[in-house]
Structures are given as C-alpha cells and as structure tokens.
C-alpha cells in the first residue's frame, strides 16, 4: 500500500492496483506511473490545435498521448484513452516508447516543420515522470516542449517539470466549485493554484469549454476573466491581462448527450465579455 501525491485525491493504492486516474499503481510499496512510455496517440499537429495562439504561431508540433485521467468530464472528447472502459484496457496493449526514442522521433520531424513535442490528448500530469524524462531530452536537442493539461496536480509536480516545459495550455473548465466537484469530480482550487504558479514559469494559455446549463452564465465568465487578469506573470506589465484565453464551443459527446451544442452567438458574446478584462481572447469550435 502506498499513497500517491500527484493530485488532491492522494489515492491510497494497494499493491498491484491503480488509483482513480487508472494510470498510477503501487509496485513494491511505492507509487509509479504504470503508463510510463505507453503511447496511444501521435500526430504532427498545428500548434494552434493545442490550442496555443501566441506561441510560435503557424508552426507544427509532434503531439503524443498516453492513457488515463484524474478528472471525469462527462463530455470528454478523448474518452477512449482517458476514463472509459476502453481506456482501462490500454495498459497492456499501448506501444511502449522510450524517452530517447520519442525525442529522436521529434527531431526526425524537424525537416517537416516540427518545433518540438507536446504532451496532450489524455492527462499528461498523471504520468509526469515520463514527461520530465522526455522533455529534458527534447530540450537537449534544441527543441520546444508543450504541456496540455487540466492543471490538477500538486505544486511539487509542476516545479519538477518546469525546467523542461516551454509552454502550457491549461483548462480552466469553469469558475464554480459546484461544477468542478459535482460534474468534473475535481478541485477548482488546485487548478487555480497550478495556474497561478505556472504563469510565473513559462508561456501559459487557458481554455474554457462553454457547456450549456453548467458554466455559461455571463457572471461566471466575467469573474473568471477578472481572476485571470489579476495573475502575476513573468514580471511583465499587465501580465495577467495578456494571458490568452480560449473560449470553446461544446458538442454533445460521451456521457453528456442530453443537451445541444453551445450556440455560436453565445460563445462570441462570452468572449466579448472576457475582453473587458483580457487582451487576447479567442473562440474555438465555431
């Protein structure tokens, strides 16, 4: 039995079993990443797909994912590799790729415009050891690294990764504890603390998916954008106001098919409200 320290759950994991995320296990009395090097997805994506709008725009980045997640978003777009029944079977079938091999693959694709490596698709922080080991090698090759994350991890995890990460897109999925706790099964405070520190360490952009009936109120997006504007970044004037926010449209998916897609005009309207406090607001999936 051992206790995991990655996120707020601090799962107590029995020998050979997995924690809530489905990817961290107990082996010989200590917690390790069972998904270390287990790659389920790989693609050479436009950087804007992460989404990152103000980090090497127009470039491509090799993007990889493993399996598992420490949230339970009922609308997950990548549920096959996060927390569905299918995801639970990936531990033994996903291809294992060493950090050295993955870094070499990223370097190979430089000739096609690749600037580095993005850890994405599932939640990379639940396998942060692999991210750390691989990102260091990618940096040694003079390339960039990107983390696409829900931001639900302890500060110690962020500090351990920070020397090797150049940019992050972090989901700020809403701005109420009810939504985070009841719908997503997460911790808004942990995500806010993660973002607060991350903006001091690297380039950060944030994403909020607007789900009808959950986080689509004008007051909530105003409160969310005001909070972002108050963050202290990397010593720049108006640092918080310059943090890009991506406001995205929801589509029915997975376990949340009981409502229609977000109205496009609502996404545009909420983006306009956010621009009262932020200099760079983008709309997505419209």
Secondary structure, 3 states (H helix, E strand, C coil): CEECCCCCCCCEECECCECCCCCEEEECCEEEECCCCEECEEEEEEHHHCCCCCCCCCCEEEEEECCCCCCCCCCCCCHHHCCCHHHHCHHHCCEECCHHHHHHHHHHHHHHCEEEEEECCCCHHHHHHHHHHHHHHHHHCCCEEEEEECCCCCHHHHHHHHCCCCEEEEECCCCCHHHHHHHHCCCHHHHHHHHHHHCCCCEEEEEEEECCCCCCCHHHHHHHHHHHHCCCCCCCCCCHHHCEEEEEECCCECCECCCCCCCHHHHHHHHHHHCCCCCCEEEECC
